[in-house]
Amino acid sequence: MSKAHRGKGIRGTPNRGRGVCPVCKKDNVKVLYEQEIDGAKAKICKVCKATLKNKKT
């Protein structure tokens, strides 16, 4: 079966969901995960999301 619709949700976002992660400051990574940082909502990369999740426990 084809995978024609894979990634369809991020195609409509600016720059296809890529930008600068506010946590690790990496450039041109996918910033798709919304997280609350210092009381404000920000979109962060997958690696930072996992790091923050593992630090909570």
PyMOL Python script that loads the backbone (N, CA, C, O; Angstrom):
from pymol import cmd

cmd.read_pdbstr("""\
ATOM      1  N   MET A   1       0.834  -1.181   0.000  1.00  0.00           N
ATOM      2  CA  MET A   1       0.000   0.000   0.000  1.00  0.00           C
ATOM      3  C   MET A   1       0.878   1.243   0.000  1.00  0.00           C
ATOM      4  O   MET A   1       1.960   1.254   0.586  1.00  0.00           O
ATOM      5  N   SER A   2       0.398   2.285  -0.663  1.00  0.00           N
ATOM      6  CA  SER A   2       1.204   3.497  -0.761  1.00  0.00           C
ATOM      7  C   SER A   2       1.123   4.311   0.527  1.00  0.00           C
ATOM      8  O   SER A   2       0.212   4.152   1.340  1.00  0.00           O
ATOM      9  N   LYS A   3       2.090   5.170   0.674  1.00  0.00           N
ATOM     10  CA  LYS A   3       2.170   6.034   1.854  1.00  0.00           C
ATOM     11  C   LYS A   3       2.007   7.488   1.429  1.00  0.00           C
ATOM     12  O   LYS A   3       2.787   8.347   1.840  1.00  0.00           O
ATOM     13  N   ALA A   4       1.003   7.766   0.611  1.00  0.00           N
ATOM     14  CA  ALA A   4       0.826   9.087   0.005  1.00  0.00           C
ATOM     15  C   ALA A   4       0.512  10.172   1.027  1.00  0.00           C
ATOM     16  O   ALA A   4       0.808  11.341   0.780  1.00  0.00           O
ATOM     17  N   HIS A   5      -0.069   9.827   2.149  1.00  0.00           N
ATOM     18  CA  HIS A   5      -0.501  10.841   3.101  1.00  0.00           C
ATOM     19  C   HIS A   5       0.460  10.994   4.278  1.00  0.00           C
ATOM     20  O   HIS A   5       0.154  11.714   5.229  1.00  0.00           O
ATOM     21  N   ARG A   6       1.595  10.342   4.232  1.00  0.00           N
ATOM     22  CA  ARG A   6       2.559  10.433   5.328  1.00  0.00           C
ATOM     23  C   ARG A   6       3.156  11.846   5.362  1.00  0.00           C
ATOM     24  O   ARG A   6       3.655  12.337   4.349  1.00  0.00           O
ATOM     25  N   GLY A   7       3.102  12.500   6.539  1.00  0.00           N
ATOM     26  CA  GLY A   7       3.636  13.844   6.681  1.00  0.00           C
ATOM     27  C   GLY A   7       2.698  14.927   6.196  1.00  0.00           C
ATOM     28  O   GLY A   7       3.111  16.080   6.067  1.00  0.00           O
ATOM     29  N   LYS A   8       1.448  14.591   5.924  1.00  0.00           N
ATOM     30  CA  LYS A   8       0.504  15.565   5.382  1.00  0.00           C
ATOM     31  C   LYS A   8       0.226  16.692   6.368  1.00  0.00           C
ATOM     32  O   LYS A   8      -0.008  17.828   5.956  1.00  0.00           O
ATOM     33  N   GLY A   9       0.250  16.395   7.653  1.00  0.00           N
ATOM     34  CA  GLY A   9      -0.072  17.402   8.652  1.00  0.00           C
ATOM     35  C   GLY A   9       0.927  18.531   8.762  1.00  0.00           C
ATOM     36  O   GLY A   9       0.558  19.638   9.154  1.00  0.00           O
ATOM     37  N   ILE A  10       2.190  18.283   8.427  1.00  0.00           N
ATOM     38  CA  ILE A  10       3.185  19.351   8.560  1.00  0.00           C
ATOM     39  C   ILE A  10       3.442  20.075   7.253  1.00  0.00           C
ATOM     40  O   ILE A  10       4.195  21.049   7.232  1.00  0.00           O
ATOM     41  N   ARG A  11       2.842  19.630   6.174  1.00  0.00           N
ATOM     42  CA  ARG A  11       3.073  20.295   4.888  1.00  0.00           C
ATOM     43  C   ARG A  11       2.479  21.691   4.854  1.00  0.00           C
ATOM     44  O   ARG A  11       2.972  22.554   4.127  1.00  0.00           O
ATOM     45  N   GLY A  12       1.435  21.926   5.623  1.00  0.00           N
ATOM     46  CA  GLY A  12       0.790  23.237   5.629  1.00  0.00           C
ATOM     47  C   GLY A  12       1.427  24.227   6.584  1.00  0.00           C
ATOM     48  O   GLY A  12       1.098  25.412   6.544  1.00  0.00           O
ATOM     49  N   THR A  13       2.327  23.776   7.439  1.00  0.00           N
ATOM     50  CA  THR A  13       2.972  24.676   8.392  1.00  0.00           C
ATOM     51  C   THR A  13       4.065  25.474   7.699  1.00  0.00           C
ATOM     52  O   THR A  13       4.584  25.037   6.671  1.00  0.00           O
ATOM     53  N   PRO A  14       4.428  26.634   8.237  1.00  0.00           N
ATOM     54  CA  PRO A  14       5.490  27.428   7.618  1.00  0.00           C
ATOM     55  C   PRO A  14       6.809  26.657   7.586  1.00  0.00           C
ATOM     56  O   PRO A  14       7.208  26.061   8.586  1.00  0.00           O
ATOM     57  N   ASN A  15       7.469  26.671   6.463  1.00  0.00           N
ATOM     58  CA  ASN A  15       8.760  26.015   6.260  1.00  0.00           C
ATOM     59  C   ASN A  15       8.690  24.515   6.561  1.00  0.00           C
ATOM     60  O   ASN A  15       9.678  23.910   6.977  1.00  0.00           O
ATOM     61  N   ARG A  16       7.520  23.929   6.347  1.00  0.00           N
ATOM     62  CA  ARG A  16       7.262  22.501   6.571  1.00  0.00           C
ATOM     63  C   ARG A  16       7.614  22.038   7.990  1.00  0.00           C
ATOM     64  O   ARG A  16       8.103  20.927   8.193  1.00  0.00           O
ATOM     65  N   GLY A  17       7.354  22.910   8.959  1.00  0.00           N
ATOM     66  CA  GLY A  17       7.556  22.549  10.353  1.00  0.00           C
ATOM     67  C   GLY A  17       8.985  22.684  10.841  1.00  0.00           C
ATOM     68  O   GLY A  17       9.288  22.298  11.970  1.00  0.00           O
ATOM     69  N   ARG A  18       9.864  23.221  10.020  1.00  0.00           N
ATOM     70  CA  ARG A  18      11.267  23.340  10.411  1.00  0.00           C
ATOM     71  C   ARG A  18      11.568  24.747  10.920  1.00  0.00           C
ATOM     72  O   ARG A  18      10.979  25.731  10.474  1.00  0.00           O
ATOM     73  N   GLY A  19      12.501  24.810  11.867  1.00  0.00           N
ATOM     74  CA  GLY A  19      12.895  26.093  12.424  1.00  0.00           C
ATOM     75  C   GLY A  19      13.985  25.905  13.451  1.00  0.00           C
ATOM     76  O   GLY A  19      14.713  24.914  13.419  1.00  0.00           O
ATOM     77  N   VAL A  20      14.101  26.860  14.368  1.00  0.00           N
ATOM     78  CA  VAL A  20      15.108  26.815  15.421  1.00  0.00           C
ATOM     79  C   VAL A  20      14.438  26.377  16.715  1.00  0.00           C
ATOM     80  O   VAL A  20      13.431  26.951  17.129  1.00  0.00           O
ATOM     81  N   CYS A  21      15.000  25.365  17.343  1.00  0.00           N
ATOM     82  CA  CYS A  21      14.474  24.897  18.633  1.00  0.00           C
ATOM     83  C   CYS A  21      14.901  25.886  19.714  1.00  0.00           C
ATOM     84  O   CYS A  21      16.087  26.197  19.819  1.00  0.00           O
ATOM     85  N   PRO A  22      13.961  26.391  20.524  1.00  0.00           N
ATOM     86  CA  PRO A  22      14.326  27.376  21.550  1.00  0.00           C
ATOM     87  C   PRO A  22      15.113  26.782  22.718  1.00  0.00           C
ATOM     88  O   PRO A  22      15.722  27.529  23.483  1.00  0.00           O
ATOM     89  N   VAL A  23      15.113  25.464  22.871  1.00  0.00           N
ATOM     90  CA  VAL A  23      15.813  24.839  23.993  1.00  0.00           C
ATOM     91  C   VAL A  23      17.269  24.559  23.643  1.00  0.00           C
ATOM     92  O   VAL A  23      18.173  25.000  24.353  1.00  0.00           O
ATOM     93  N   CYS A  24      17.504  23.829  22.553  1.00  0.00           N
ATOM     94  CA  CYS A  24      18.871  23.424  22.191  1.00  0.00           C
ATOM     95  C   CYS A  24      19.498  24.336  21.150  1.00  0.00           C
ATOM     96  O   CYS A  24      20.680  24.192  20.841  1.00  0.00           O
ATOM     97  N   LYS A  25      18.729  25.274  20.602  1.00  0.00           N
ATOM     98  CA  LYS A  25      19.199  26.251  19.612  1.00  0.00           C
ATOM     99  C   LYS A  25      19.673  25.625  18.306  1.00  0.00           C
ATOM    100  O   LYS A  25      20.426  26.260  17.567  1.00  0.00           O
ATOM    101  N   LYS A  26      19.257  24.403  18.003  1.00  0.00           N
ATOM    102  CA  LYS A  26      19.599  23.789  16.723  1.00  0.00           C
ATOM    103  C   LYS A  26      18.767  24.440  15.633  1.00  0.00           C
ATOM    104  O   LYS A  26      17.600  24.777  15.833  1.00  0.00           O
ATOM    105  N   ASP A  27      19.394  24.610  14.475  1.00  0.00           N
ATOM    106  CA  ASP A  27      18.751  25.274  13.357  1.00  0.00           C
ATOM    107  C   ASP A  27      18.264  24.242  12.343  1.00  0.00           C
ATOM    108  O   ASP A  27      18.898  23.204  12.151  1.00  0.00           O
ATOM    109  N   ASN A  28      17.141  24.531  11.701  1.00  0.00           N
ATOM    110  CA  ASN A  28      16.575  23.708  10.631  1.00  0.00           C
ATOM    111  C   ASN A  28      16.186  22.301  11.082  1.00  0.00           C
ATOM    112  O   ASN A  28      16.364  21.340  10.333  1.00  0.00           O
ATOM    113  N   VAL A  29      15.659  22.173  12.297  1.00  0.00           N
ATOM    114  CA  VAL A  29      15.116  20.908  12.774  1.00  0.00           C
ATOM    115  C   VAL A  29      13.600  21.036  12.827  1.00  0.00           C
ATOM    116  O   VAL A  29      13.069  22.146  12.853  1.00  0.00           O
ATOM    117  N   LYS A  30      12.910  19.912  12.844  1.00  0.00           N
ATOM    118  CA  LYS A  30      11.456  19.946  12.932  1.00  0.00           C
ATOM    119  C   LYS A  30      11.050  20.323  14.355  1.00  0.00           C
ATOM    120  O   LYS A  30      11.379  19.619  15.310  1.00  0.00           O
ATOM    121  N   VAL A  31      10.347  21.421  14.486  1.00  0.00           N
ATOM    122  CA  VAL A  31       9.853  21.873  15.793  1.00  0.00           C
ATOM    123  C   VAL A  31       8.343  21.661  15.797  1.00  0.00           C
ATOM    124  O   VAL A  31       7.579  22.541  15.398  1.00  0.00           O
ATOM    125  N   LEU A  32       7.928  20.494  16.249  1.00  0.00           N
ATOM    126  CA  LEU A  32       6.528  20.086  16.139  1.00  0.00           C
ATOM    127  C   LEU A  32       5.844  19.878  17.479  1.00  0.00           C
ATOM    128  O   LEU A  32       4.615  19.820  17.539  1.00  0.00           O
ATOM    129  N   TYR A  33       6.608  19.765  18.550  1.00  0.00           N
ATOM    130  CA  TYR A  33       6.046  19.361  19.830  1.00  0.00           C
ATOM    131  C   TYR A  33       5.849  20.574  20.724  1.00  0.00           C
ATOM    132  O   TYR A  33       6.804  21.280  21.048  1.00  0.00           O
ATOM    133  N   GLU A  34       4.593  20.812  21.125  1.00  0.00           N
ATOM    134  CA  GLU A  34       4.276  21.957  21.956  1.00  0.00           C
ATOM    135  C   GLU A  34       4.535  21.607  23.416  1.00  0.00           C
ATOM    136  O   GLU A  34       4.043  20.596  23.917  1.00  0.00           O
ATOM    137  N   GLN A  35       5.305  22.445  24.089  1.00  0.00           N
ATOM    138  CA  GLN A  35       5.701  22.200  25.472  1.00  0.00           C
ATOM    139  C   GLN A  35       5.657  23.520  26.222  1.00  0.00           C
ATOM    140  O   GLN A  35       5.914  24.573  25.639  1.00  0.00           O
ATOM    141  N   GLU A  36       5.334  23.476  27.508  1.00  0.00           N
ATOM    142  CA  GLU A  36       5.334  24.683  28.315  1.00  0.00           C
ATOM    143  C   GLU A  36       6.719  24.874  28.920  1.00  0.00           C
ATOM    144  O   GLU A  36       7.199  24.030  29.678  1.00  0.00           O
ATOM    145  N   ILE A  37       7.358  25.994  28.576  1.00  0.00           N
ATOM    146  CA  ILE A  37       8.698  26.308  29.063  1.00  0.00           C
ATOM    147  C   ILE A  37       8.653  27.681  29.714  1.00  0.00           C
ATOM    148  O   ILE A  37       8.321  28.672  29.065  1.00  0.00           O
ATOM    149  N   ASP A  38       8.988  27.737  31.002  1.00  0.00           N
ATOM    150  CA  ASP A  38       8.975  28.989  31.775  1.00  0.00           C
ATOM    151  C   ASP A  38       7.628  29.691  31.704  1.00  0.00           C
ATOM    152  O   ASP A  38       7.567  30.918  31.621  1.00  0.00           O
ATOM    153  N   GLY A  39       6.560  28.925  31.737  1.00  0.00           N
ATOM    154  CA  GLY A  39       5.211  29.483  31.745  1.00  0.00           C
ATOM    155  C   GLY A  39       4.659  29.868  30.389  1.00  0.00           C
ATOM    156  O   GLY A  39       3.520  30.324  30.296  1.00  0.00           O
ATOM    157  N   ALA A  40       5.440  29.694  29.339  1.00  0.00           N
ATOM    158  CA  ALA A  40       4.976  30.041  28.005  1.00  0.00           C
ATOM    159  C   ALA A  40       5.019  28.800  27.121  1.00  0.00           C
ATOM    160  O   ALA A  40       5.920  27.971  27.244  1.00  0.00           O
ATOM    161  N   LYS A  41       4.040  28.680  26.230  1.00  0.00           N
ATOM    162  CA  LYS A  41       4.018  27.545  25.306  1.00  0.00           C
ATOM    163  C   LYS A  41       4.998  27.797  24.172  1.00  0.00           C
ATOM    164  O   LYS A  41       5.039  28.885  23.597  1.00  0.00           O
ATOM    165  N   ALA A  42       5.785  26.776  23.860  1.00  0.00           N
ATOM    166  CA  ALA A  42       6.755  26.877  22.770  1.00  0.00           C
ATOM    167  C   ALA A  42       6.787  25.552  22.035  1.00  0.00           C
ATOM    168  O   ALA A  42       6.499  24.504  22.614  1.00  0.00           O
ATOM    169  N   LYS A  43       7.134  25.599  20.766  1.00  0.00           N
ATOM    170  CA  LYS A  43       7.286  24.379  19.979  1.00  0.00           C
ATOM    171  C   LYS A  43       8.754  23.993  19.991  1.00  0.00           C
ATOM    172  O   LYS A  43       9.624  24.803  19.670  1.00  0.00           O
ATOM    173  N   ILE A  44       9.026  22.730  20.371  1.00  0.00           N
ATOM    174  CA  ILE A  44      10.398  22.260  20.508  1.00  0.00           C
ATOM    175  C   ILE A  44      10.609  21.020  19.662  1.00  0.00           C
ATOM    176  O   ILE A  44       9.652  20.447  19.140  1.00  0.00           O
ATOM    177  N   CYS A  45      11.872  20.600  19.524  1.00  0.00           N
ATOM    178  CA  CYS A  45      12.203  19.439  18.705  1.00  0.00           C
ATOM    179  C   CYS A  45      11.962  18.142  19.492  1.00  0.00           C
ATOM    180  O   CYS A  45      11.720  18.164  20.699  1.00  0.00           O
ATOM    181  N   LYS A  46      12.034  17.039  18.788  1.00  0.00           N
ATOM    182  CA  LYS A  46      11.754  15.722  19.347  1.00  0.00           C
ATOM    183  C   LYS A  46      12.764  15.341  20.430  1.00  0.00           C
ATOM    184  O   LYS A  46      12.392  14.759  21.448  1.00  0.00           O
ATOM    185  N   VAL A  47      14.027  15.665  20.215  1.00  0.00           N
ATOM    186  CA  VAL A  47      15.080  15.301  21.170  1.00  0.00           C
ATOM    187  C   VAL A  47      14.886  16.046  22.480  1.00  0.00           C
ATOM    188  O   VAL A  47      15.013  15.453  23.551  1.00  0.00           O
ATOM    189  N   CYS A  48      14.582  17.329  22.414  1.00  0.00           N
ATOM    190  CA  CYS A  48      14.371  18.124  23.626  1.00  0.00           C
ATOM    191  C   CYS A  48      13.113  17.688  24.367  1.00  0.00           C
ATOM    192  O   CYS A  48      13.077  17.711  25.597  1.00  0.00           O
ATOM    193  N   LYS A  49      12.085  17.293  23.625  1.00  0.00           N
ATOM    194  CA  LYS A  49      10.858  16.811  24.259  1.00  0.00           C
ATOM    195  C   LYS A  49      11.137  15.563  25.073  1.00  0.00           C
ATOM    196  O   LYS A  49      10.660  15.430  26.200  1.00  0.00           O
ATOM    197  N   ALA A  50      11.915  14.639  24.500  1.00  0.00           N
ATOM    198  CA  ALA A  50      12.257  13.405  25.208  1.00  0.00           C
ATOM    199  C   ALA A  50      13.143  13.689  26.412  1.00  0.00           C
ATOM    200  O   ALA A  50      12.991  13.059  27.458  1.00  0.00           O
ATOM    201  N   THR A  51      14.062  14.629  26.272  1.00  0.00           N
ATOM    202  CA  THR A  51      14.951  14.991  27.371  1.00  0.00           C
ATOM    203  C   THR A  51      14.169  15.586  28.529  1.00  0.00           C
ATOM    204  O   THR A  51      14.395  15.227  29.685  1.00  0.00           O
ATOM    205  N   LEU A  52      13.248  16.499  28.223  1.00  0.00           N
ATOM    206  CA  LEU A  52      12.431  17.105  29.274  1.00  0.00           C
ATOM    207  C   LEU A  52      11.534  16.088  29.953  1.00  0.00           C
ATOM    208  O   LEU A  52      11.319  16.156  31.163  1.00  0.00           O
ATOM    209  N   LYS A  53      11.009  15.145  29.182  1.00  0.00           N
ATOM    210  CA  LYS A  53      10.140  14.109  29.734  1.00  0.00           C
ATOM    211  C   LYS A  53      10.913  13.207  30.687  1.00  0.00           C
ATOM    212  O   LYS A  53      10.400  12.843  31.745  1.00  0.00           O
ATOM    213  N   ASN A  54      12.127  12.847  30.328  1.00  0.00           N
ATOM    214  CA  ASN A  54      12.940  11.955  31.165  1.00  0.00           C
ATOM    215  C   ASN A  54      13.454  12.653  32.421  1.00  0.00           C
ATOM    216  O   ASN A  54      13.704  11.988  33.426  1.00  0.00           O
ATOM    217  N   LYS A  55      13.617  13.963  32.389  1.00  0.00           N
ATOM    218  CA  LYS A  55      14.080  14.700  33.556  1.00  0.00           C
ATOM    219  C   LYS A  55      12.998  14.863  34.602  1.00  0.00           C
ATOM    220  O   LYS A  55      13.298  15.023  35.785  1.00  0.00           O
ATOM    221  N   LYS A  56      11.725  14.823  34.178  1.00  0.00           N
ATOM    222  CA  LYS A  56      10.625  15.002  35.126  1.00  0.00           C
ATOM    223  C   LYS A  56      10.524  13.848  36.116  1.00  0.00           C
ATOM    224  O   LYS A  56      10.143  14.049  37.269  1.00  0.00           O
ATOM    225  N   THR A  57      10.859  12.654  35.679  1.00  0.00           N
ATOM    226  CA  THR A  57      10.719  11.486  36.559  1.00  0.00           C
ATOM    227  C   THR A  57      11.993  11.156  37.277  1.00  0.00           C
ATOM    228  O   THR A  57      12.035  10.201  38.053  1.00  0.00           O
TER     229      THR A  57
END
""", "prot")
cmd.dss("prot")
cmd.show_as("cartoon", "prot")
cmd.util.cbc("prot")
cmd.orient("prot")
